[in-house]
Amino acid sequence: GTLHAQGWDHETSELDADEMEAYETDILAELGIADPYA
């Protein structure tokens, strides 16, 4: 939700989806949360 509020959109293209997922994974890792896509 937070990334969507900042204008990110994973439905625009597969490249955008990959970038968004990587960014989300990095943010969660910094918070000590495991990769939800693993």
One Martini backbone bead per residue (centre of mass of N, CA, C, O) as a GRO file, in nm:
protein
   38
    1GLY     BB    1   0.055   0.064  -0.021
    2THR     BB    2   0.289   0.269   0.004
    3LEU     BB    3   0.393   0.251  -0.289
    4HIS     BB    4   0.127   0.329  -0.422
    5ALA     BB    5   0.113   0.616  -0.286
    6GLN     BB    6   0.397   0.683  -0.456
    7GLY     BB    7   0.325   0.553  -0.767
    8TRP     BB    8   0.339   0.264  -0.775
    9ASP     BB    9   0.318  -0.003  -1.046
   10HIS     BB   10   0.271  -0.353  -1.121
   11GLU     BB   11   0.068  -0.321  -1.392
   12THR     BB   12   0.233  -0.178  -1.620
   13SER     BB   13   0.494  -0.375  -1.585
   14GLU     BB   14   0.731  -0.609  -1.538
   15LEU     BB   15   0.955  -0.416  -1.458
   16ASP     BB   16   0.800  -0.267  -1.238
   17ALA     BB   17   0.741  -0.517  -1.069
   18ASP     BB   18   1.037  -0.593  -1.013
   19GLU     BB   19   1.119  -0.326  -0.879
   20MET     BB   20   0.907  -0.327  -0.655
   21GLU     BB   21   0.984  -0.597  -0.525
   22ALA     BB   22   1.275  -0.520  -0.455
   23TYR     BB   23   1.209  -0.275  -0.281
   24GLU     BB   24   1.027  -0.422  -0.079
   25THR     BB   25   1.238  -0.627   0.018
   26ASP     BB   26   1.440  -0.418   0.128
   27ILE     BB   27   1.255  -0.286   0.336
   28LEU     BB   28   1.187  -0.541   0.498
   29ALA     BB   29   1.480  -0.612   0.575
   30GLU     BB   30   1.528  -0.350   0.743
   31LEU     BB   31   1.280  -0.459   0.940
   32GLY     BB   32   1.315  -0.786   0.970
   33ILE     BB   33   1.168  -0.903   0.713
   34ALA     BB   34   1.088  -1.145   0.526
   35ASP     BB   35   1.061  -1.272   0.221
   36PRO     BB   36   0.745  -1.311   0.066
   37TYR     BB   37   0.866  -1.448  -0.222
   38ALA     BB   38   1.039  -1.711  -0.118
   0.00000   0.00000   0.00000
